[in-house]
């Protein structure tokens, strides 16, 4: 299988990408750390994260 091209820099750290990989299932503790005390919401998918670097289009809550 060919390596997937990321749509933008840093996408490999975004919740939408990690969720598609099943990160929340394989690494629940680490995933919870990314979303605990969410301060930002993604304008695209609606996911919430503690840091804006983990979202594609973050907006402050």
Buried (B, 14 or more C-beta within 10 A) or exposed (E): EEEEEEEEEEBEBBBBBBBEEEBBEEBEEEBEEBBEEBEBBBEEBEBBBBBBEBBBEBEEE
